[in-house]
């Protein structure tokens, strides 16, 4: 199996993708990954969807709303951040924006005067640190080749974990699985709309694990909703709830991303 994910090699996305594919290629953005799957370049894409500290990855939410793909698997992996540099003196810390945010307290306490630079991925930050002694990186400690590990486990919580979606062509959507994801564009805005979107699940004792809104891009105050719930579309109660949502969104659309199972992926240190 071949998959595409955020590069370069060594990112947390790369580690997650290695759990589903022997051959992993890279793109610089989530949008490019999803579009590569839509265009048939790769059978699978692996994209981060949510971090336990910083919340949802908005770029992934937007890419899922804008492209017709299936979610066929969910991977959950722990995140371990380390501070890596060529020496103890540096002026800048470079990493993915989420990694910088996840280590905010450590950086503010230990390096309050150091500049923070957001780059495309943790691995890209490591490349910057290898090339420039004035730059440190935040990444998994296994990426410390040519660098010194100045500190480990600098994330704000030891329970730090990230969910990844494995995306596939739309025709591979499944009905079976323990969870389901939807993207809903109601095409309307009125008092009680959000309640109307939630009630079909509550009435059928279906647990909503995530509800998120994102601007539709059509006009100010117009939103797309992302829903995850704990039931498979093969279940009558889930099918009935989604059918109600589709009726409510008759002026817009509903995308069934599909049902899938969750796998917890642990990585041993190299």
C-alpha positions in Angstrom: 0.0 0.0 0.0 1.2 3.5 -0.9 0.2 6.6 1.1 0.9 10.3 1.0 1.2 12.5 4.1 2.9 15.7 5.4 6.6 15.8 4.8 9.5 15.7 4.9 10.4 12.4 6.4 10.3 12.3 10.1 7.1 14.1 10.8 4.5 12.7 13.2 2.3 12.3 10.2 5.0 10.2 8.6 5.1 8.0 11.7 1.3 7.5 11.6 1.3 6.8 7.8 3.9 4.1 8.3 1.3 2.2 10.2 -0.9 1.9 7.1 1.6 1.9 4.2 5.0 0.5 3.4 5.6 3.2 0.8 5.1 6.8 2.1 5.4 9.9 -0.1 5.1 13.5 1.0 3.3 16.8 0.3 3.7 20.1 2.0 0.1 20.7 2.9 -3.1 18.9 4.0 -4.9 20.2 1.0 -2.3 18.8 -1.4 -2.6 15.4 0.3 -6.4 15.3 0.0 -6.3 16.5 -3.6 -3.7 13.8 -4.5 -6.1 11.1 -3.2 -9.0 12.7 -5.1 -6.9 12.8 -8.3 -6.0 9.2 -8.0 -2.3 9.7 -7.5 -2.4 7.8 -4.2 -4.8 5.2 -2.7 -4.4 6.6 0.8 -3.7 9.9 2.5 -2.9 10.4 6.2 -3.8 13.8 7.6 -4.0 15.1 11.2 -7.5 16.0 12.3 -7.3 16.8 16.1 -4.8 17.3 18.9 -5.7 16.7 22.5 -4.2 20.1 23.5 -4.7 22.4 20.6 -7.9 21.0 19.2 -8.9 20.5 15.6 -6.6 21.1 12.6 -8.6 23.6 10.6 -6.7 23.0 7.4 -7.9 19.4 7.4 -11.5 20.4 8.2 -11.5 22.7 5.3 -9.9 20.2 2.9 -12.6 17.6 3.9 -15.4 20.1 3.2 -14.0 21.0 -0.2 -13.1 17.6 -1.5 -15.1 14.4 -2.0 -13.2 11.7 -0.2 -13.8 8.9 2.3 -12.4 8.4 5.8 -11.6 4.7 6.2 -9.6 4.6 9.4 -8.7 6.7 12.4 -5.2 6.5 14.0 -4.5 7.9 17.5 -0.8 8.3 18.4 0.9 9.9 21.4 3.0 13.0 20.8 6.4 13.4 22.4 8.1 16.7 21.8 11.8 17.4 22.4 14.0 20.5 22.0 16.7 19.8 19.4 19.6 22.0 18.4 23.3 21.9 17.4 24.2 23.7 20.6 22.7 25.3 23.7 22.7 28.8 22.3 20.1 29.7 19.7 17.9 32.6 18.7 14.9 30.9 17.1 12.8 27.8 17.7 11.2 26.4 14.5 8.5 23.8 14.3 4.9 23.3 13.1 2.5 25.8 14.6 0.7 23.1 16.6 3.9 21.8 18.1 4.9 25.4 19.1 1.5 25.8 20.8 1.7 22.5 22.5 5.0 23.5 24.1 4.0 27.1 24.9 4.5 26.9 28.6 8.0 25.4 28.4 9.1 28.0 25.9 7.7 30.9 27.8 9.4 29.6 31.0 12.8 28.5 29.7 13.3 30.6 26.6 11.1 33.7 26.9 13.2 35.8 24.6 13.7 33.2 21.8 11.8 33.9 18.5 9.3 31.2 17.5 9.0 30.4 13.8 6.1 28.3 12.4 7.1 26.0 9.5 5.3 23.4 7.4 6.1 20.5 9.7 8.2 19.4 12.7 10.6 17.7 10.3 11.0 20.9 8.4 12.0 22.6 11.7 14.6 19.9 12.2 16.0 20.6 8.8 16.3 24.3 9.7 18.1 23.4 12.9 20.6 21.1 11.1 21.4 23.9 8.6 21.6 26.8 11.0 23.2 26.7 14.5 21.1 29.7 15.5 17.9 27.7 15.1 16.5 25.0 17.4 13.6 22.6 16.6 10.7 20.9 18.3 10.2 17.4 17.1 10.2 13.8 18.2 13.6 12.9 19.9 14.2 10.2 17.3 14.8 13.0 14.8 17.9 14.2 16.6 20.4 13.0 14.1 23.2 15.6 13.9 21.5 17.5 16.7 21.6 17.4 20.5 18.5 16.7 22.6 18.4 19.6 25.0 15.1 18.6 26.7 12.5 15.8 26.3 8.8 15.7 26.9 8.4 19.4 26.8 4.7 19.3 25.7 2.3 20.8 28.2 0.6 17.5 29.0 2.0 14.0 29.1 -1.3 12.8 27.6 -0.7 14.8 24.4 -2.0 12.8 21.5 -3.1 13.4 17.9 -5.8 11.8 15.8 -5.1 11.2 12.1 -7.7 10.4 9.4 -6.8 7.9 6.7 -8.5 9.2 3.6 -9.3 7.2 0.5 -11.3 7.7 -2.8 -15.0 8.5 -2.2 -16.1 5.2 -3.7 -14.4 3.4 -0.7 -16.7 4.8 1.9 -17.9 2.1 4.3 -21.0 1.6 6.4 -19.3 -0.5 9.0 -17.2 0.9 11.9 -17.4 2.2 15.4 -17.4 5.9 14.4 -18.8 8.0 11.6 -17.9 11.5 10.3 -20.2 14.0 8.5 -19.7 17.4 6.9 -22.9 19.4 6.9 -23.7 22.6 5.1 -27.2 23.6 6.1 -27.5 26.4 3.5 -29.6 28.2 6.1 -29.4 30.2 9.3 -32.2 30.5 11.8 -32.9 30.3 15.6 -32.6 26.7 16.8 -30.6 25.4 13.7 -27.8 24.0 15.8 -30.2 22.3 18.2 -32.1 20.8 15.2 -28.8 19.3 14.0 -28.0 17.8 17.4 -31.4 16.4 18.4 -31.6 13.5 16.0 -28.5 12.0 17.7 -29.6 12.7 21.2 -33.0 11.2 20.6 -31.4 7.9 19.4 -28.8 7.8 22.2 -25.9 8.4 19.8 -22.8 10.1 21.4 -21.5 13.0 19.4 -17.7 13.1 20.0 -17.0 16.2 18.1 -19.0 19.2 16.7 -17.1 21.9 15.0 -18.1 24.8 12.8 -16.0 26.4 10.0 -16.7 29.4 7.8 -18.2 28.3 4.5 -16.4 30.9 2.6 -19.7 31.9 0.9 -20.4 34.9 3.2 -19.9 36.2 6.7 -21.8 34.2 9.3 -22.3 31.2 7.0 -21.0 27.9 8.4 -20.1 24.3 7.6 -20.5 21.8 10.5 -18.2 18.8 11.1 -19.8 16.0 13.2 -18.2 12.8 14.5 -20.4 10.3 16.3 -20.0 6.9 17.9 -22.1 4.6 15.6 -21.7 3.0 12.2 -23.9 3.9 9.3 -24.9 0.2 9.1 -26.9 0.8 12.3 -30.6 1.8 11.8 -30.4 4.5 14.4 -27.4 6.1 12.7 -29.0 6.0 9.3 -32.2 7.5 10.7 -30.3 10.3 12.4 -28.3 11.2 9.2 -31.5 11.0 7.1 -33.0 13.7 9.4 -29.9 15.8 9.0 -30.1 15.5 5.3 -33.7 16.7 5.4 -32.8 19.7 7.5 -30.0 20.6 5.0 -32.3 20.5 2.0 -31.0 24.0 0.9 -27.4 22.8 1.3 -25.7 19.4 1.4 -24.4 16.6 3.6 -21.2 14.7 2.9 -21.0 11.2 4.5 -17.3 10.7 5.0 -18.0 7.2 6.0 -17.7 4.9 9.0 -14.4 3.6 10.3 -12.7 2.1 13.3 -10.1 3.6 15.6 -6.6 2.2 16.1 -4.1 3.3 18.7 -0.6 3.4 17.3 2.4 3.3 19.6 5.9 3.9 18.4 9.0 2.6 20.2 12.0 4.9 20.4 14.7 4.2 17.8 
